[in-house]
Amino acid sequence: MEKLRLLVTTKCPNKCPMCCNNSWDFSKLPVVEHFNYKEIMITGGEPLLFPEKLANLAESIKTVQKLAYGNKGKLFLYTALADMLPNYIRYFDGVVYTPHSVNDVHSLLEANNFLLDYKDELMESKSLRLNLFPDIKKHIPDNTDLSLWKVKDMQWIKDCPVPADEEFKRVAELWEVE
Ligand code: SF4
């Protein structure tokens, strides 16, 4: 398969009742053995709790993808920490951001303003997706410029099925808070 969903940690500052991680036995998830995938999505938990590890992993993956796929290899980050995006977006071809609280909306608005200000330097050929649950969407002011983002309305999905064209694997040692 050409797509890999890669779990790096189960740690997360949020405690969402419908979190996919509640329904998975991660000890049964296969360990990733190579990064030779055309599309890799790094997920958690919250990968940005470990920014330096994440940056190192992203650089390793991009090296492999560049050799195998040139500019067609893509690396995406799934996160709920918008505060960190301005510093770490450069490691990725795209980000899927899902705010989970009103505080997250404030962080989103600040990060969005920064990305709009520096879009020529930071955003060239980046793909940004914004997942919005209805109870979060209502807190985003109507006049917000979300032109950088592809906005997707979200609902919680029980047990979070993995799409048929993706492999779901984990790093050998899931990242833990030190
Ligand atoms: S933010 Fe995501 S990973 Fe964290 S608890 Fe909520 S659903 Fe789970």
Backbone and ligand atoms as CSV (ligand in chain L), in Angstrom:
chain,resi,resn,atom,element,x,y,z
A,1,MET,N,N,0.827,-1.198,0.000
A,1,MET,CA,C,0.000,0.000,0.000
A,1,MET,C,C,0.868,1.256,0.000
A,2,GLU,N,N,0.336,2.321,-0.535
A,2,GLU,CA,C,1.134,3.543,-0.656
A,2,GLU,C,C,0.917,4.527,0.488
A,3,LYS,N,N,-0.085,4.268,1.327
A,3,LYS,CA,C,-0.380,5.225,2.399
A,3,LYS,C,C,-0.165,4.581,3.764
A,4,LEU,N,N,0.501,5.335,4.641
A,4,LEU,CA,C,0.748,4.858,6.003
A,4,LEU,C,C,0.223,5.867,7.005
A,5,ARG,N,N,-0.557,5.368,7.937
A,5,ARG,CA,C,-0.931,6.183,9.099
A,5,ARG,C,C,-0.019,5.728,10.233
A,6,LEU,N,N,0.764,6.629,10.772
A,6,LEU,CA,C,1.822,6.251,11.705
A,6,LEU,C,C,1.556,6.836,13.089
A,7,LEU,N,N,1.295,5.959,14.039
A,7,LEU,CA,C,1.066,6.384,15.421
A,7,LEU,C,C,2.410,6.530,16.130
A,8,VAL,N,N,2.665,7.723,16.695
A,8,VAL,CA,C,3.949,7.935,17.376
A,8,VAL,C,C,3.788,8.019,18.892
A,9,THR,N,N,2.599,8.360,19.343
A,9,THR,CA,C,2.357,8.436,20.794
A,9,THR,C,C,0.865,8.321,21.062
A,10,THR,N,N,0.529,7.870,22.256
A,10,THR,CA,C,-0.878,7.909,22.682
A,10,THR,C,C,-1.095,9.038,23.681
A,11,LYS,N,N,-0.011,9.740,24.047
A,11,LYS,CA,C,-0.132,10.844,25.015
A,11,LYS,C,C,-0.855,12.023,24.371
A,12,CYS,N,N,-1.731,12.662,25.136
A,12,CYS,CA,C,-2.489,13.794,24.600
A,12,CYS,C,C,-3.000,14.627,25.774
A,13,PRO,N,N,-2.949,15.947,25.670
A,13,PRO,CA,C,-3.473,16.759,26.768
A,13,PRO,C,C,-4.992,16.731,26.843
A,14,ASN,N,N,-5.652,16.333,25.767
A,14,ASN,CA,C,-7.119,16.267,25.769
A,14,ASN,C,C,-7.589,14.897,26.240
A,15,LYS,N,N,-8.819,14.863,26.654
A,15,LYS,CA,C,-9.422,13.581,27.096
A,15,LYS,C,C,-10.783,13.446,26.416
A,16,CYS,N,N,-10.781,13.345,25.110
A,16,CYS,CA,C,-12.053,13.305,24.381
A,16,CYS,C,C,-12.737,11.955,24.597
A,17,PRO,N,N,-14.003,11.961,25.001
A,17,PRO,CA,C,-14.684,10.687,25.291
A,17,PRO,C,C,-14.744,9.749,24.092
A,18,MET,N,N,-14.819,10.320,22.881
A,18,MET,CA,C,-14.939,9.467,21.679
A,18,MET,C,C,-13.578,9.285,20.980
A,19,CYS,N,N,-12.493,9.538,21.670
A,19,CYS,CA,C,-11.160,9.404,21.061
A,19,CYS,C,C,-10.973,8.009,20.468
A,20,CYS,N,N,-10.448,7.983,19.240
A,20,CYS,CA,C,-10.193,6.695,18.565
A,20,CYS,C,C,-9.300,5.803,19.420
A,21,ASN,N,N,-8.413,6.428,20.164
A,21,ASN,CA,C,-7.429,5.644,20.906
A,21,ASN,C,C,-8.055,4.791,21.999
A,22,ASN,N,N,-9.291,5.134,22.401
A,22,ASN,CA,C,-9.967,4.325,23.420
A,22,ASN,C,C,-10.368,2.954,22.882
A,23,SER,N,N,-10.471,2.835,21.553
A,23,SER,CA,C,-10.988,1.582,20.992
A,23,SER,C,C,-9.896,0.723,20.356
A,24,TRP,N,N,-8.627,1.154,20.479
A,24,TRP,CA,C,-7.540,0.386,19.858
A,24,TRP,C,C,-6.668,-0.276,20.911
A,25,ASP,N,N,-6.221,-1.486,20.597
A,25,ASP,CA,C,-5.195,-2.144,21.407
A,25,ASP,C,C,-3.867,-1.942,20.676
A,26,PHE,N,N,-3.097,-0.954,21.126
A,26,PHE,CA,C,-1.909,-0.571,20.363
A,26,PHE,C,C,-0.803,-1.609,20.426
A,27,SER,N,N,-0.874,-2.531,21.400
A,27,SER,CA,C,0.149,-3.581,21.435
A,27,SER,C,C,-0.023,-4.513,20.228
A,28,LYS,N,N,-1.218,-4.500,19.631
A,28,LYS,CA,C,-1.462,-5.380,18.468
A,28,LYS,C,C,-1.184,-4.668,17.143
A,29,LEU,N,N,-0.881,-3.394,17.217
A,29,LEU,CA,C,-0.623,-2.646,15.982
A,29,LEU,C,C,0.766,-3.014,15.459
A,30,PRO,N,N,0.914,-3.297,14.151
A,30,PRO,CA,C,2.243,-3.642,13.646
A,30,PRO,C,C,3.217,-2.472,13.783
A,31,VAL,N,N,4.479,-2.804,14.002
A,31,VAL,CA,C,5.528,-1.781,14.102
A,31,VAL,C,C,6.019,-1.437,12.700
A,32,VAL,N,N,6.176,-0.148,12.439
A,32,VAL,CA,C,6.631,0.284,11.117
A,32,VAL,C,C,8.072,-0.181,10.890
A,33,GLU,N,N,8.350,-0.658,9.680
A,33,GLU,CA,C,9.701,-1.174,9.385
A,33,GLU,C,C,10.429,-0.339,8.354
A,34,HIS,N,N,9.697,0.488,7.626
A,34,HIS,CA,C,10.335,1.351,6.621
A,34,HIS,C,C,9.400,2.537,6.353
A,35,PHE,N,N,9.932,3.534,5.665
A,35,PHE,CA,C,9.119,4.726,5.358
A,35,PHE,C,C,8.907,4.878,3.849
A,36,ASN,N,N,8.987,3.773,3.162
A,36,ASN,CA,C,8.861,3.841,1.707
A,36,ASN,C,C,7.382,3.865,1.306
A,37,TYR,N,N,6.694,4.907,1.720
A,37,TYR,CA,C,5.285,5.115,1.371
A,37,TYR,C,C,5.166,6.469,0.671
A,38,LYS,N,N,4.245,6.530,-0.268
A,38,LYS,CA,C,4.054,7.789,-0.997
A,38,LYS,C,C,3.408,8.849,-0.105
A,39,GLU,N,N,2.572,8.400,0.826
A,39,GLU,CA,C,1.890,9.337,1.708
A,39,GLU,C,C,1.945,8.799,3.133
A,40,ILE,N,N,2.447,9.623,4.029
A,40,ILE,CA,C,2.535,9.211,5.438
A,40,ILE,C,C,1.844,10.267,6.291
A,41,MET,N,N,0.975,9.795,7.186
A,41,MET,CA,C,0.263,10.689,8.100
A,41,MET,C,C,0.714,10.369,9.512
A,42,ILE,N,N,1.380,11.311,10.159
A,42,ILE,CA,C,1.825,11.106,11.537
A,42,ILE,C,C,0.697,11.527,12.473
A,43,THR,N,N,0.364,10.607,13.396
A,43,THR,CA,C,-0.767,10.859,14.265
A,43,THR,C,C,-0.470,10.418,15.687
A,44,GLY,N,N,-1.412,10.719,16.606
A,44,GLY,CA,C,-1.251,10.316,17.994
A,44,GLY,C,C,-2.636,9.930,18.538
A,45,GLY,N,N,-2.771,10.214,19.762
A,45,GLY,CA,C,-2.191,11.175,20.672
A,45,GLY,C,C,-1.836,12.506,19.972
A,46,GLU,N,N,-0.970,13.219,20.634
A,46,GLU,CA,C,-0.582,14.533,20.138
A,46,GLU,C,C,0.912,14.533,19.807
A,47,PRO,N,N,1.252,14.372,18.528
A,47,PRO,CA,C,2.676,14.308,18.150
A,47,PRO,C,C,3.453,15.562,18.538
A,48,LEU,N,N,2.797,16.723,18.553
A,48,LEU,CA,C,3.524,17.966,18.846
A,48,LEU,C,C,3.861,18.133,20.331
A,49,LEU,N,N,3.479,17.166,21.172
A,49,LEU,CA,C,4.017,17.157,22.537
A,49,LEU,C,C,5.507,16.848,22.520
A,50,PHE,N,N,5.995,16.336,21.412
A,50,PHE,CA,C,7.395,15.903,21.287
A,50,PHE,C,C,8.013,16.573,20.056
A,51,PRO,N,N,8.141,17.893,20.072
A,51,PRO,CA,C,8.485,18.608,18.841
A,51,PRO,C,C,9.838,18.216,18.244
A,52,GLU,N,N,10.851,17.977,19.090
A,52,GLU,CA,C,12.161,17.659,18.507
A,52,GLU,C,C,12.171,16.259,17.910
A,53,LYS,N,N,11.567,15.310,18.615
A,53,LYS,CA,C,11.464,13.950,18.053
A,53,LYS,C,C,10.688,13.983,16.749
A,54,LEU,N,N,9.644,14.782,16.738
A,54,LEU,CA,C,8.803,14.871,15.546
A,54,LEU,C,C,9.588,15.457,14.368
A,55,ALA,N,N,10.349,16.510,14.645
A,55,ALA,CA,C,11.143,17.122,13.571
A,55,ALA,C,C,12.165,16.123,13.024
A,56,ASN,N,N,12.819,15.376,13.934
A,56,ASN,CA,C,13.814,14.387,13.475
A,56,ASN,C,C,13.162,13.298,12.634
A,57,LEU,N,N,12.006,12.812,13.104
A,57,LEU,CA,C,11.296,11.772,12.348
A,57,LEU,C,C,10.876,12.299,10.984
A,58,ALA,N,N,10.353,13.526,10.964
A,58,ALA,CA,C,9.889,14.102,9.697
A,58,ALA,C,C,11.049,14.217,8.706
A,59,GLU,N,N,12.216,14.616,9.189
A,59,GLU,CA,C,13.361,14.742,8.284
A,59,GLU,C,C,13.790,13.377,7.743
A,60,SER,N,N,13.752,12.354,8.597
A,60,SER,CA,C,14.105,10.999,8.123
A,60,SER,C,C,13.125,10.537,7.056
A,61,ILE,N,N,11.839,10.747,7.326
A,61,ILE,CA,C,10.815,10.308,6.370
A,61,ILE,C,C,10.958,11.050,5.047
A,62,LYS,N,N,11.178,12.353,5.104
A,62,LYS,CA,C,11.274,13.133,3.858
A,62,LYS,C,C,12.467,12.691,3.028
A,63,THR,N,N,13.559,12.298,3.697
A,63,THR,CA,C,14.738,11.811,2.962
A,63,THR,C,C,14.375,10.558,2.168
A,64,VAL,N,N,13.689,9.632,2.824
A,64,VAL,CA,C,13.295,8.380,2.151
A,64,VAL,C,C,12.308,8.677,1.025
A,65,GLN,N,N,11.318,9.517,1.319
A,65,GLN,CA,C,10.297,9.812,0.291
A,65,GLN,C,C,10.914,10.503,-0.919
A,66,LYS,N,N,11.865,11.385,-0.680
A,66,LYS,CA,C,12.448,12.118,-1.794
A,66,LYS,C,C,13.186,11.169,-2.728
A,67,LEU,N,N,13.919,10.200,-2.119
A,67,LEU,CA,C,14.633,9.225,-2.942
A,67,LEU,C,C,13.658,8.378,-3.761
A,68,ALA,N,N,12.547,7.985,-3.131
A,68,ALA,CA,C,11.624,7.047,-3.792
A,68,ALA,C,C,10.612,7.744,-4.697
A,69,TYR,N,N,10.150,8.919,-4.286
A,69,TYR,CA,C,9.008,9.515,-4.998
A,69,TYR,C,C,9.240,10.950,-5.460
A,70,GLY,N,N,10.429,11.506,-5.201
A,70,GLY,CA,C,10.656,12.905,-5.558
A,70,GLY,C,C,9.647,13.798,-4.868
A,71,ASN,N,N,9.129,14.767,-5.598
A,71,ASN,CA,C,8.182,15.710,-4.981
A,71,ASN,C,C,6.790,15.116,-4.782
A,72,LYS,N,N,6.587,13.876,-5.244
A,72,LYS,CA,C,5.248,13.282,-5.100
A,72,LYS,C,C,5.050,12.636,-3.727
A,73,GLY,N,N,6.139,12.409,-2.974
A,73,GLY,CA,C,5.989,11.863,-1.626
A,73,GLY,C,C,5.469,12.949,-0.693
A,74,LYS,N,N,4.468,12.628,0.112
A,74,LYS,CA,C,3.852,13.645,0.972
A,74,LYS,C,C,3.835,13.184,2.429
A,75,LEU,N,N,4.115,14.138,3.308
A,75,LEU,CA,C,4.111,13.870,4.743
A,75,LEU,C,C,3.134,14.825,5.426
A,76,PHE,N,N,2.188,14.252,6.162
A,76,PHE,CA,C,1.160,15.055,6.821
A,76,PHE,C,C,1.219,14.860,8.340
A,77,LEU,N,N,0.810,15.899,9.042
A,77,LEU,CA,C,0.740,15.850,10.509
A,77,LEU,C,C,-0.705,16.036,10.951
A,78,TYR,N,N,-1.177,15.151,11.821
A,78,TYR,CA,C,-2.478,15.313,12.462
A,78,TYR,C,C,-2.236,15.869,13.860
A,79,THR,N,N,-2.837,17.005,14.174
A,79,THR,CA,C,-2.554,17.639,15.450
A,79,THR,C,C,-3.760,18.417,15.962
A,80,ALA,N,N,-3.736,18.701,17.272
A,80,ALA,CA,C,-4.725,19.596,17.876
A,80,ALA,C,C,-4.013,20.718,18.632
A,81,LEU,N,N,-2.729,20.948,18.323
A,81,LEU,CA,C,-1.960,22.007,18.994
A,81,LEU,C,C,-1.563,23.082,17.984
A,82,ALA,N,N,-2.418,24.059,17.799
A,82,ALA,CA,C,-2.143,25.088,16.791
A,82,ALA,C,C,-0.973,25.993,17.186
A,83,ASP,N,N,-0.746,26.142,18.521
A,83,ASP,CA,C,0.331,27.036,18.966
A,83,ASP,C,C,1.668,26.691,18.329
A,84,MET,N,N,1.870,25.403,18.082
A,84,MET,CA,C,3.181,24.941,17.613
A,84,MET,C,C,3.312,24.996,16.085
A,85,LEU,N,N,2.193,25.198,15.405
A,85,LEU,CA,C,2.229,25.085,13.941
A,85,LEU,C,C,3.204,26.052,13.267
A,86,PRO,N,N,3.226,27.338,13.666
A,86,PRO,CA,C,4.125,28.244,12.952
A,86,PRO,C,C,5.578,27.771,12.938
A,87,ASN,N,N,6.033,27.127,14.031
A,87,ASN,CA,C,7.436,26.688,14.087
A,87,ASN,C,C,7.685,25.357,13.407
A,88,TYR,N,N,6.654,24.524,13.282
A,88,TYR,CA,C,6.913,23.155,12.821
A,88,TYR,C,C,6.276,22.814,11.484
A,89,ILE,N,N,5.511,23.720,10.928
A,89,ILE,CA,C,4.841,23.396,9.674
A,89,ILE,C,C,5.853,23.152,8.546
A,90,ARG,N,N,7.047,23.722,8.698
A,90,ARG,CA,C,8.020,23.588,7.607
A,90,ARG,C,C,8.462,22.145,7.371
A,91,TYR,N,N,8.259,21.275,8.349
A,91,TYR,CA,C,8.682,19.882,8.196
A,91,TYR,C,C,7.671,19.048,7.400
A,92,PHE,N,N,6.516,19.625,7.098
A,92,PHE,CA,C,5.430,18.819,6.535
A,92,PHE,C,C,4.904,19.395,5.218
A,93,ASP,N,N,4.316,18.509,4.419
A,93,ASP,CA,C,3.636,18.961,3.203
A,93,ASP,C,C,2.223,19.422,3.531
A,94,GLY,N,N,1.716,18.970,4.648
A,94,GLY,CA,C,0.371,19.365,5.012
A,94,GLY,C,C,0.080,19.068,6.464
A,95,VAL,N,N,-0.936,19.733,6.984
A,95,VAL,CA,C,-1.348,19.557,8.373
A,95,VAL,C,C,-2.861,19.408,8.411
A,96,VAL,N,N,-3.314,18.477,9.228
A,96,VAL,CA,C,-4.743,18.359,9.515
A,96,VAL,C,C,-4.919,18.791,10.963
A,97,TYR,N,N,-5.597,19.910,11.163
A,97,TYR,CA,C,-5.736,20.467,12.509
A,97,TYR,C,C,-7.188,20.360,12.967
A,98,THR,N,N,-7.374,19.857,14.181
A,98,THR,CA,C,-8.721,19.676,14.726
A,98,THR,C,C,-8.810,20.353,16.088
A,99,PRO,N,N,-9.394,21.550,16.159
A,99,PRO,CA,C,-9.575,22.157,17.474
A,99,PRO,C,C,-10.621,21.394,18.276
A,100,HIS,N,N,-10.359,21.263,19.593
A,100,HIS,CA,C,-11.254,20.487,20.449
A,100,HIS,C,C,-11.902,21.314,21.545
A,101,SER,N,N,-11.538,22.598,21.657
A,101,SER,CA,C,-12.075,23.416,22.751
A,101,SER,C,C,-12.081,24.876,22.302
A,102,VAL,N,N,-12.731,25.716,23.110
A,102,VAL,CA,C,-12.749,27.152,22.813
A,102,VAL,C,C,-11.321,27.699,22.869
A,103,ASN,N,N,-10.525,27.224,23.826
A,103,ASN,CA,C,-9.117,27.663,23.882
A,103,ASN,C,C,-8.385,27.324,22.601
A,104,ASP,N,N,-8.657,26.133,22.053
A,104,ASP,CA,C,-8.017,25.747,20.789
A,104,ASP,C,C,-8.396,26.717,19.667
A,105,VAL,N,N,-9.635,27.220,19.709
A,105,VAL,CA,C,-10.057,28.180,18.675
A,105,VAL,C,C,-9.211,29.449,18.767
A,106,HIS,N,N,-8.937,29.922,19.991
A,106,HIS,CA,C,-8.064,31.090,20.139
A,106,HIS,C,C,-6.685,30.799,19.547
A,107,SER,N,N,-6.164,29.623,19.832
A,107,SER,CA,C,-4.842,29.255,19.288
A,107,SER,C,C,-4.900,29.186,17.767
A,108,LEU,N,N,-5.985,28.647,17.256
A,108,LEU,CA,C,-6.146,28.566,15.805
A,108,LEU,C,C,-6.121,29.958,15.181
A,109,LEU,N,N,-6.867,30.886,15.783
A,109,LEU,CA,C,-6.954,32.230,15.201
A,109,LEU,C,C,-5.584,32.904,15.197
A,110,GLU,N,N,-4.812,32.715,16.270
A,110,GLU,CA,C,-3.470,33.306,16.318
A,110,GLU,C,C,-2.554,32.662,15.279
A,111,ALA,N,N,-2.576,31.333,15.220
A,111,ALA,CA,C,-1.725,30.635,14.250
A,111,ALA,C,C,-2.132,31.010,12.826
A,112,ASN,N,N,-3.433,31.114,12.608
A,112,ASN,CA,C,-3.923,31.455,11.275
A,112,ASN,C,C,-3.436,32.839,10.850
A,113,ASN,N,N,-3.484,33.802,11.771
A,113,ASN,CA,C,-2.992,35.148,11.447
A,113,ASN,C,C,-1.509,35.103,11.084
A,114,PHE,N,N,-0.741,34.335,11.856
A,114,PHE,CA,C,0.697,34.224,11.584
A,114,PHE,C,C,0.924,33.601,10.197
A,115,LEU,N,N,0.202,32.517,9.920
A,115,LEU,CA,C,0.398,31.831,8.633
A,115,LEU,C,C,-0.030,32.713,7.463
A,116,LEU,N,N,-1.087,33.510,7.669
A,116,LEU,CA,C,-1.496,34.442,6.608
A,116,LEU,C,C,-0.409,35.494,6.376
A,117,ASP,N,N,0.187,35.990,7.485
A,117,ASP,CA,C,1.234,37.015,7.350
A,117,ASP,C,C,2.468,36.477,6.621
A,118,TYR,N,N,2.773,35.199,6.857
A,118,TYR,CA,C,4.011,34.629,6.299
A,118,TYR,C,C,3.718,33.586,5.226
A,119,LYS,N,N,2.566,33.698,4.582
A,119,LYS,CA,C,2.178,32.612,3.666
A,119,LYS,C,C,3.150,32.454,2.496
A,120,ASP,N,N,3.747,33.552,2.041
A,120,ASP,CA,C,4.664,33.425,0.905
A,120,ASP,C,C,5.910,32.629,1.291
A,121,GLU,N,N,6.371,32.824,2.546
A,121,GLU,CA,C,7.568,32.117,2.996
A,121,GLU,C,C,7.257,30.692,3.456
A,122,LEU,N,N,6.120,30.530,4.154
A,122,LEU,CA,C,5.866,29.259,4.846
A,122,LEU,C,C,4.919,28.316,4.118
A,123,MET,N,N,4.035,28.867,3.297
A,123,MET,CA,C,2.895,28.064,2.887
A,123,MET,C,C,2.965,27.558,1.452
A,124,GLU,N,N,4.089,27.769,0.787
A,124,GLU,CA,C,4.150,27.355,-0.615
A,124,GLU,C,C,3.871,25.849,-0.739
A,125,SER,N,N,2.902,25.528,-1.524
A,125,SER,CA,C,2.441,24.155,-1.785
A,125,SER,C,C,2.126,23.340,-0.528
A,126,LYS,N,N,1.779,23.992,0.553
A,126,LYS,CA,C,1.325,23.261,1.746
A,126,LYS,C,C,-0.183,23.030,1.656
A,127,SER,N,N,-0.597,21.901,2.226
A,127,SER,CA,C,-2.026,21.613,2.274
A,127,SER,C,C,-2.470,21.695,3.733
A,128,LEU,N,N,-3.474,22.509,3.999
A,128,LEU,CA,C,-3.978,22.659,5.375
A,128,LEU,C,C,-5.436,22.237,5.408
A,129,ARG,N,N,-5.739,21.316,6.302
A,129,ARG,CA,C,-7.151,20.956,6.481
A,129,ARG,C,C,-7.577,21.274,7.904
A,130,LEU,N,N,-8.749,21.836,8.016
A,130,LEU,CA,C,-9.296,22.213,9.320
A,130,LEU,C,C,-10.563,21.405,9.555
A,131,ASN,N,N,-10.500,20.512,10.535
A,131,ASN,CA,C,-11.671,19.707,10.882
A,131,ASN,C,C,-12.467,20.425,11.957
A,132,LEU,N,N,-13.732,20.658,11.702
A,132,LEU,CA,C,-14.527,21.422,12.660
A,132,LEU,C,C,-15.752,20.646,13.128
A,133,PHE,N,N,-15.773,20.374,14.440
A,133,PHE,CA,C,-16.991,19.844,15.046
A,133,PHE,C,C,-17.983,21.004,15.212
A,134,PRO,N,N,-19.295,20.736,15.156
A,134,PRO,CA,C,-20.279,21.824,15.204
A,134,PRO,C,C,-20.151,22.697,16.447
A,135,ASP,N,N,-19.855,22.092,17.613
A,135,ASP,CA,C,-19.791,22.896,18.839
A,135,ASP,C,C,-18.523,23.751,18.901
A,136,ILE,N,N,-17.579,23.499,18.019
A,136,ILE,CA,C,-16.358,24.307,17.945
A,136,ILE,C,C,-16.517,25.381,16.867
A,137,LYS,N,N,-17.113,24.982,15.765
A,137,LYS,CA,C,-17.253,25.895,14.618
A,137,LYS,C,C,-17.953,27.189,15.021
A,138,LYS,N,N,-18.925,27.083,15.917
A,138,LYS,CA,C,-19.723,28.271,16.270
A,138,LYS,C,C,-18.884,29.328,16.995
A,139,HIS,N,N,-17.706,28.969,17.481
A,139,HIS,CA,C,-16.851,29.935,18.182
A,139,HIS,C,C,-15.880,30.652,17.238
A,140,ILE,N,N,-15.873,30.290,15.969
A,140,ILE,CA,C,-14.983,30.970,15.020
A,140,ILE,C,C,-15.723,32.180,14.444
A,141,PRO,N,N,-15.170,33.388,14.630
A,141,PRO,CA,C,-15.876,34.579,14.125
A,141,PRO,C,C,-16.138,34.485,12.625
A,142,ASP,N,N,-17.300,35.004,12.213
A,142,ASP,CA,C,-17.713,34.898,10.811
A,142,ASP,C,C,-16.725,35.546,9.845
A,143,ASN,N,N,-16.046,36.586,10.309
A,143,ASN,CA,C,-15.159,37.318,9.389
A,143,ASN,C,C,-13.735,36.740,9.340
A,144,THR,N,N,-13.523,35.540,9.913
A,144,THR,CA,C,-12.179,34.944,9.911
A,144,THR,C,C,-11.789,34.512,8.500
A,145,ASP,N,N,-10.582,34.893,8.096
A,145,ASP,CA,C,-10.080,34.498,6.776
A,145,ASP,C,C,-9.472,33.091,6.882
A,146,LEU,N,N,-10.225,32.099,6.433
A,146,LEU,CA,C,-9.740,30.711,6.474
A,146,LEU,C,C,-9.325,30.243,5.078
A,147,SER,N,N,-8.881,31.197,4.257
A,147,SER,CA,C,-8.585,30.859,2.863
A,147,SER,C,C,-7.410,29.893,2.721
A,148,LEU,N,N,-6.580,29.775,3.755
A,148,LEU,CA,C,-5.457,28.820,3.663
A,148,LEU,C,C,-5.925,27.387,3.877
A,149,TRP,N,N,-7.115,27.234,4.433
A,149,TRP,CA,C,-7.565,25.930,4.909
A,149,TRP,C,C,-8.661,25.340,4.038
A,150,LYS,N,N,-8.624,24.024,3.915
A,150,LYS,CA,C,-9.788,23.302,3.393
A,150,LYS,C,C,-10.586,22.871,4.622
A,151,VAL,N,N,-11.768,23.427,4.773
A,151,VAL,CA,C,-12.544,23.189,5.996
A,151,VAL,C,C,-13.452,21.975,5.810
A,152,LYS,N,N,-13.399,21.088,6.804
A,152,LYS,CA,C,-14.255,19.893,6.737
A,152,LYS,C,C,-15.100,19.810,8.001
A,153,ASP,N,N,-16.408,19.717,7.832
A,153,ASP,CA,C,-17.291,19.540,8.986
A,153,ASP,C,C,-17.166,18.114,9.494
A,154,MET,N,N,-17.013,17.985,10.813
A,154,MET,CA,C,-16.706,16.684,11.404
A,154,MET,C,C,-17.815,16.189,12.321
A,155,GLN,N,N,-17.897,14.894,12.426
A,155,GLN,CA,C,-18.699,14.251,13.469
A,155,GLN,C,C,-17.810,13.178,14.080
A,156,TRP,N,N,-18.013,12.858,15.334
A,156,TRP,CA,C,-17.292,11.736,15.923
A,156,TRP,C,C,-17.767,10.442,15.268
A,157,ILE,N,N,-16.841,9.574,14.932
A,157,ILE,CA,C,-17.205,8.287,14.330
A,157,ILE,C,C,-16.752,7.177,15.275
A,158,LYS,N,N,-17.701,6.345,15.652
A,158,LYS,CA,C,-17.387,5.291,16.618
A,158,LYS,C,C,-16.321,4.333,16.060
A,159,ASP,N,N,-15.343,4.027,16.852
A,159,ASP,CA,C,-14.274,3.052,16.573
A,159,ASP,C,C,-13.333,3.446,15.433
A,160,CYS,N,N,-13.551,4.587,14.804
A,160,CYS,CA,C,-12.587,5.151,13.845
A,160,CYS,C,C,-12.026,4.125,12.854
A,161,PRO,N,N,-12.820,3.618,11.941
A,161,PRO,CA,C,-12.299,2.633,10.996
A,161,PRO,C,C,-11.174,3.196,10.135
A,162,VAL,N,N,-10.150,2.377,9.866
A,162,VAL,CA,C,-9.035,2.815,9.019
A,162,VAL,C,C,-9.450,2.661,7.561
A,163,PRO,N,N,-9.280,3.690,6.731
A,163,PRO,CA,C,-9.651,3.558,5.312
A,163,PRO,C,C,-8.951,2.365,4.650
A,164,ALA,N,N,-9.636,1.756,3.679
A,164,ALA,CA,C,-9.143,0.509,3.078
A,164,ALA,C,C,-7.799,0.680,2.379
A,165,ASP,N,N,-7.478,1.903,1.961
A,165,ASP,CA,C,-6.219,2.080,1.219
A,165,ASP,C,C,-5.066,2.555,2.108
A,166,GLU,N,N,-5.243,2.438,3.428
A,166,GLU,CA,C,-4.169,2.855,4.346
A,166,GLU,C,C,-3.695,1.691,5.204
A,167,GLU,N,N,-2.397,1.692,5.530
A,167,GLU,CA,C,-1.886,0.823,6.581
A,167,GLU,C,C,-1.778,1.645,7.854
A,168,PHE,N,N,-2.063,1.021,8.975
A,168,PHE,CA,C,-1.961,1.702,10.269
A,168,PHE,C,C,-0.890,0.990,11.083
A,169,LYS,N,N,0.200,1.697,11.374
A,169,LYS,CA,C,1.310,1.104,12.122
A,169,LYS,C,C,1.770,2.088,13.189
A,170,ARG,N,N,2.677,1.613,14.048
A,170,ARG,CA,C,3.200,2.487,15.104
A,170,ARG,C,C,4.710,2.424,15.122
A,171,VAL,N,N,5.300,3.425,15.749
A,171,VAL,CA,C,6.740,3.352,15.969
A,171,VAL,C,C,6.990,2.281,17.041
A,172,ALA,N,N,8.197,1.706,17.040
A,172,ALA,CA,C,8.484,0.591,17.952
A,172,ALA,C,C,8.294,1.010,19.407
A,173,GLU,N,N,8.841,2.168,19.770
A,173,GLU,CA,C,8.680,2.696,21.128
A,173,GLU,C,C,7.802,3.930,21.048
A,174,LEU,N,N,6.566,3.809,21.497
A,174,LEU,CA,C,5.692,4.984,21.473
A,174,LEU,C,C,6.285,6.083,22.358
A,175,TRP,N,N,6.204,7.319,21.888
A,175,TRP,CA,C,6.814,8.436,22.615
A,175,TRP,C,C,6.057,8.682,23.917
A,176,GLU,N,N,6.843,8.821,24.997
A,176,GLU,CA,C,6.289,9.051,26.333
A,176,GLU,C,C,6.854,10.346,26.881
A,177,VAL,N,N,6.096,10.994,27.737
A,177,VAL,CA,C,6.612,12.207,28.383
A,177,VAL,C,C,7.753,11.809,29.302
A,178,GLU,N,N,8.918,12.528,29.181
A,178,GLU,CA,C,10.092,12.148,29.994
A,178,GLU,C,C,10.056,12.847,31.345
L,1,SF4,S1,S,-7.310,15.347,20.866
L,1,SF4,FE1,FE,-7.408,13.564,19.507
L,1,SF4,S2,S,-5.886,12.122,20.352
L,1,SF4,FE2,FE,-6.312,13.668,21.938
L,1,SF4,S3,S,-7.910,12.750,23.243
L,1,SF4,FE3,FE,-8.922,14.036,21.685
L,1,SF4,S4,S,-9.395,12.651,19.978
L,1,SF4,FE4,FE,-7.878,11.645,21.276
